[in-house]
Amino acid sequence: MTYENSARIISDDVFDLVNECFAQEKSSRNNESRLNFFDTYNDYFVLTDDGSYSINSKEINNKVETLHTSTGAISESFEKFIKPMKFNYDEDIAILDICAGLGYNSSAAIADFLNNGSKSNLRIDMVEISKATFACGLLVPSPIPEHDITKKAIEDELIAQDYATLSLEKAEIPENIKINVFIEDARQTVQNLDDDTYDAIFLDPFSQNMAPELFSIEFFKEFRRIIKNDGIVATYTSSAPVREGFIEAGFYIGLGPIFGRKQGGTLASPNPEMLDWSLPRNDEIRIALSDVGIPFRDPGLNNSSEFILDARTEERHNARHNTRISSAVKTPIFLGDEMDDEKLKRRVERNLAKMNIPSTTSDEAFYIIECEKKYSEKQDGKNNSTNRILDMKKRLKKVKNGDYGNI
């Protein structure tokens, strides 16, 4: 199986139907297969609450999900990827849209750019591994007028790659908007991009377990190279290994918007002043101290998902009780707390003892989490989630190495 087939996320049925649709277009050179596709196969599309359509994923762990939140596919793009940005529309803007899918995130960016009446230039680089997924973006009804602009750019590239044949999209791309479409492994794309280019990076893979290669430290180091100092990376996930990966790649992190999920996503920037909100306190503690915070690694930016997941599992096992507190029963979040549940307390303190922490209320416990006394939901250049996480990691290392008494 090719990487493209293993990495694409749309359901097998939709994948086959879309490929057949464009193959018919190529052989017959008429537009009926594409124009009639949505009406013929609309059962494969999912109407979300804001009136925009999503598509079902392939089966993952015996479960099928939509590519977007049921709360609203296009609304999700605006809420998670546009609103957190701090664009200066008096200047040129460059955006990298990874896992561009149906084109909603890029379309939302175009809408925001045009609605602000900008006279500057907008560049969007859209990256998607699957031709069929991009083609789905041509087949769904446009949720906003700006999606027609995105469709035109996608269609042009699909024609250039001999996947589509007919030029059916009639929208004109404004002269001050440049859209580049890359249909390839995003890991290869980023290595060919120039330093200090992007004001924003939208990172929207389906899940970390499906595509850990797009959440690795090495991938994020490429982000750090190509993003501007005041740029922001936005992703929907609140995952501990993803947030730790950003930190190890040289980013500051903050809390992203909550939309369609119980937890907010993640924002990352080289400049802490660009990030307004701290992560939840317990999230900081778990990232800093627990083996759940072990990040994904993809040395060479060419490894399979399975290799990356297996390597992280092994690293977590080796780190547990050595450099990290066991994640079992969420042990680290109890540091500093009196515990009434005796059974849970015994389990927690067994885990802590292996890291030279006598109890949840020992001097060592309070020493490790001392920086959390300064916790505030609003963060700034000095008092922020990243600095607190790094401080707790250093303190845990000293306690584990027996250096606490020499402090």
C-alpha positions in Angstrom: 0.0 0.0 0.0 1.3 3.4 -0.9 1.7 6.2 1.7 -1.0 8.2 -0.1 -3.5 5.4 0.3 -2.6 4.7 3.9 -2.6 8.4 4.8 -5.8 9.5 3.2 -8.7 9.5 5.6 -11.9 9.6 3.6 -14.0 6.4 3.6 -13.1 3.6 1.1 -16.5 3.9 -0.6 -16.2 7.6 -1.2 -12.6 7.2 -2.3 -13.6 4.7 -4.9 -16.6 6.7 -6.1 -14.7 9.9 -6.5 -11.9 8.2 -8.4 -14.5 6.6 -10.7 -16.2 10.0 -11.2 -13.1 11.7 -12.4 -12.0 8.7 -14.5 -15.4 8.9 -16.3 -14.9 12.6 -16.8 -11.5 11.9 -18.4 -12.8 9.1 -20.7 -16.0 10.8 -21.8 -14.9 14.4 -21.6 -18.4 15.4 -20.4 -19.3 17.1 -17.1 -22.2 14.9 -16.1 -20.3 12.6 -13.7 -19.0 15.6 -11.7 -22.1 17.8 -11.8 -24.4 14.9 -10.8 -22.1 13.4 -8.1 -23.4 15.2 -5.0 -27.1 14.5 -5.8 -26.4 10.9 -6.7 -24.2 10.1 -3.6 -25.3 12.7 -1.1 -25.8 9.9 1.5 -22.0 9.8 1.8 -21.9 13.5 2.8 -22.8 14.7 6.3 -24.8 17.9 6.8 -23.5 19.7 9.9 -25.4 22.1 12.1 -24.3 25.3 10.2 -25.4 24.0 6.8 -22.0 23.0 5.5 -21.1 19.5 4.6 -18.5 17.1 5.9 -17.6 13.5 4.8 -17.3 10.3 6.7 -13.8 9.0 7.5 -12.7 5.4 6.8 -13.3 3.0 9.7 -10.7 3.5 12.5 -10.8 1.2 15.5 -14.2 0.0 14.5 -15.5 3.6 14.4 -16.5 6.0 11.6 -16.3 9.7 12.2 -16.9 12.8 10.2 -13.9 14.9 9.1 -15.4 17.9 10.9 -17.3 18.6 14.1 -21.1 18.1 13.8 -21.4 21.6 15.3 -20.4 23.1 11.9 -17.7 22.3 9.4 -17.1 25.8 8.0 -17.8 27.4 11.4 -15.0 25.2 12.8 -12.6 26.7 10.3 -13.4 30.2 11.3 -13.4 29.5 15.1 -10.3 27.3 15.3 -8.1 28.6 12.6 -9.1 32.2 11.8 -10.2 33.9 15.0 -7.0 33.1 17.0 -4.8 34.8 14.4 -3.6 38.3 14.7 -3.1 39.2 11.1 -2.1 42.7 10.1 -4.0 43.2 6.9 -2.0 46.3 6.0 0.8 43.9 5.2 1.1 40.9 3.0 -0.1 37.6 4.6 1.2 34.1 3.9 -0.6 31.0 5.2 0.4 27.3 5.1 -2.7 25.0 5.2 -1.6 21.4 6.0 -4.2 18.7 5.4 -6.2 21.2 3.5 -8.9 18.5 2.8 -12.1 20.1 1.3 -10.5 23.5 1.4 -12.6 25.0 4.2 -9.7 26.5 6.2 -8.2 28.2 3.3 -11.7 29.5 2.2 -12.3 30.9 5.6 -8.9 32.7 5.4 -9.8 34.2 2.1 -13.2 35.3 3.4 -11.5 37.0 6.4 -8.9 38.7 4.1 -11.6 40.0 1.7 -14.0 41.1 4.5 -11.2 43.2 6.0 -10.9 45.0 2.7 -7.2 44.3 2.5 -5.3 45.9 -0.4 -2.2 43.8 0.4 -1.4 40.3 -0.9 -2.5 36.9 0.4 -0.6 33.8 -0.3 -2.0 30.4 0.7 -0.1 27.2 0.3 -2.5 24.2 0.5 -1.1 20.8 1.2 -3.0 17.5 1.0 -1.7 14.0 0.3 -4.9 12.7 -1.4 -6.1 13.8 -4.9 -9.5 12.2 -4.1 -9.8 14.2 -0.9 -9.1 17.4 -2.7 -11.6 16.3 -5.4 -14.2 16.0 -2.7 -13.8 19.7 -2.2 -15.0 20.2 -5.7 -18.0 18.0 -5.2 -19.5 19.5 -2.0 -21.7 22.5 -2.2 -19.7 25.6 -1.3 -20.6 26.8 2.2 -19.4 30.3 1.6 -18.7 32.2 -1.7 -14.9 32.2 -1.1 -14.9 28.4 -1.3 -15.5 28.8 -5.0 -12.1 30.6 -5.2 -10.4 27.7 -3.4 -12.2 25.2 -5.7 -10.8 26.9 -8.7 -7.2 26.6 -7.4 -7.8 22.9 -6.5 -9.3 22.1 -9.9 -6.4 23.8 -11.7 -3.9 21.6 -9.9 -5.9 18.4 -10.4 -6.0 19.2 -14.1 -2.3 19.8 -14.1 -1.8 16.4 -12.5 -4.1 14.7 -15.1 -6.7 13.7 -12.5 -9.4 16.1 -13.5 -10.0 17.0 -17.2 -12.6 19.7 -17.5 -12.4 23.3 -16.2 -15.8 23.7 -14.6 -15.1 26.1 -11.8 -15.8 29.6 -13.0 -14.7 31.7 -10.0 -11.9 34.1 -10.6 -9.0 34.2 -8.2 -8.4 37.9 -7.2 -5.2 39.3 -8.5 -3.9 39.9 -4.9 -4.5 36.3 -3.9 -2.1 33.5 -4.8 -3.0 29.9 -4.0 -0.4 27.2 -4.5 -1.7 23.6 -4.2 0.6 20.8 -3.2 -0.7 17.2 -3.5 2.1 15.3 -1.7 3.4 14.3 1.7 3.5 17.4 3.8 6.8 16.3 5.3 8.4 16.7 1.9 6.6 20.0 1.2 7.9 21.8 4.3 11.5 20.9 3.7 11.4 22.8 0.4 9.8 26.0 1.8 11.8 29.1 2.6 12.7 30.3 6.1 10.6 33.0 7.9 7.8 32.8 5.3 4.5 32.2 7.1 2.3 34.3 9.3 0.1 31.3 10.1 0.2 27.5 9.8 -3.0 25.6 9.9 -2.4 22.0 11.1 -5.5 19.9 10.5 -4.7 16.2 10.2 -7.6 13.9 11.2 -5.9 12.5 14.4 -2.5 12.0 16.0 -3.0 8.3 16.0 -3.7 8.2 12.2 -0.9 10.6 11.3 1.6 11.0 14.1 4.2 11.9 11.4 2.4 15.2 11.1 2.7 15.9 14.8 6.4 15.0 15.4 9.2 17.2 16.8 11.1 17.0 13.6 8.0 18.3 11.6 7.5 21.1 14.1 11.2 22.1 13.8 10.5 22.7 10.1 7.5 24.8 11.2 9.9 26.8 13.5 12.2 27.4 10.5 9.5 28.6 8.1 7.3 30.6 10.4 7.8 34.3 11.1 8.7 35.3 14.6 5.1 36.7 15.2 3.5 33.8 13.4 1.0 31.4 14.9 0.4 27.7 14.4 -3.1 26.5 15.1 -4.3 23.0 15.5 -7.5 21.5 17.0 -5.8 19.0 19.3 -5.2 19.3 23.0 -2.9 16.3 23.0 -0.1 16.3 25.5 2.6 14.8 23.2 1.7 17.3 20.5 2.0 20.2 22.9 5.3 18.9 24.3 6.5 18.4 20.7 5.9 22.1 20.0 7.9 23.1 23.1 10.8 20.8 22.2 10.8 22.3 18.7 11.3 25.8 20.2 7.7 27.1 20.3 5.7 28.7 23.1 2.2 27.2 23.4 -1.2 28.4 24.5 -4.8 27.4 24.6 -6.8 27.5 21.4 -10.5 28.0 21.0 -13.1 25.6 22.3 -15.5 24.6 19.5 -17.4 21.4 19.1 -15.2 19.7 21.7 -14.9 19.8 25.5 -11.3 21.0 25.4 -9.6 23.8 23.5 -7.1 23.3 20.8 -3.5 24.4 20.8 -1.7 27.5 19.5 2.0 27.8 19.1 4.3 30.7 18.3 8.0 31.6 18.5 6.8 34.8 20.3 5.0 34.2 23.6 3.3 37.6 23.4 1.2 36.3 20.5 -0.5 33.7 22.8 -3.2 35.1 25.2 -4.4 32.1 27.2 -2.6 29.5 29.3 -3.3 25.8 29.1 -5.4 24.3 32.0 -3.2 23.9 35.0 -3.5 20.1 35.1 -2.5 19.9 31.4 0.7 21.8 32.2 1.5 19.4 35.0 0.8 16.2 32.9 2.9 17.5 30.0 5.8 18.4 32.2 5.9 15.4 34.5 4.0 12.4 33.1 5.1 9.9 30.5 1.9 10.9 28.5 3.9 14.0 27.5 6.5 12.0 25.6 6.3 13.5 22.0 6.2 11.9 18.6 9.6 11.5 16.8 10.1 11.1 13.1 13.9 11.2 12.5 14.5 11.8 8.8 10.9 12.8 8.3 10.3 9.6 6.4 9.1 7.0 8.9 5.7 5.2 8.9 2.9 5.9 11.3 3.4 2.5 12.9 7.1 3.0 13.4 6.5 6.4 15.1 3.7 5.1 17.4 5.7 2.0 18.4 8.8 4.1 19.1 6.8 6.5 21.3 5.3 3.5 23.2 8.8 2.2 23.9 10.1 5.6 24.9 7.1 6.1 27.3 7.9 2.7 28.8 11.6 3.6 29.3 10.8 7.0 30.7 8.2 5.8 33.3 9.7 5.9 36.8 13.1 7.0 35.3 12.6 10.5 33.9 8.8 10.8 34.1 6.2 10.1 36.6 3.8 7.2 35.6 0.7 8.4 33.9 -1.3 5.7 35.6 -4.3 7.2 37.5 -3.1 10.6 36.3 -0.6 10.5 39.2 1.2 13.9 38.6 -2.0 16.0 38.9 -2.3 15.1 42.6 1.0 16.7 43.6 0.3 19.2 46.4 -3.1 17.8 47.2 -4.4 16.0 50.3 -6.1 12.8 49.1 -9.1 11.3 50.9 -9.5 8.2 48.7 -7.1 5.8 50.5 -7.0 3.2 47.7 -6.2 5.9 45.0 -3.7 7.5 47.4 -1.7 4.3 47.8 -1.5 3.9 44.0 -0.5 7.5 43.5 2.2 7.4 46.2 3.7 4.2 44.9 4.2 5.9 41.6 5.6 9.0 43.2 8.0 7.0 45.5 9.7 5.6 42.4 10.7 9.2 41.5 12.0 10.0 45.0 8.8 11.9 45.9 7.6 10.6 49.3 4.0 11.8 49.1 1.7 14.2 47.4 2.2 16.7 50.2 5.9 16.3 50.7 8.4 19.1 50.4 9.6 17.5 47.1 6.1 17.6 45.7 5.6 21.2 46.5 9.1 22.1 45.2 8.3 20.5 41.8 5.0 22.4 41.2 6.1 25.6 42.9 5.8 27.6 39.7 2.1 26.7 39.5 1.5 29.2 42.4 1.9 31.9 39.7 -0.6 30.2 37.4 -3.1 32.5 35.7 -5.4 31.9 32.7 -4.1 35.0 31.0 -0.5 34.5 30.1 2.3 36.9 29.1 5.9 36.8 27.9 7.3 35.5 31.2 4.5 33.9 33.1 3.2 31.3 30.6 2.5 27.7 30.1 5.7 26.9 28.3 8.0 28.4 31.0 6.1 26.7 33.8 6.3 23.3 32.0 10.1 23.7 31.4 10.5 24.7 35.1 8.7 21.7 36.4 10.7 19.4 34.1 13.9 20.7 35.6 12.7 20.4 39.1 11.5 16.8 38.6 14.9 15.9 37.3 16.7 17.3 40.3 14.3 15.4 42.7 14.8 12.2 40.8 18.6 12.6 40.8 18.6 13.1 44.5 19.7 16.8 44.2 16.7 18.2 46.1 18.6 18.3 49.4 21.3 20.4 47.8 19.0 23.1 46.5 
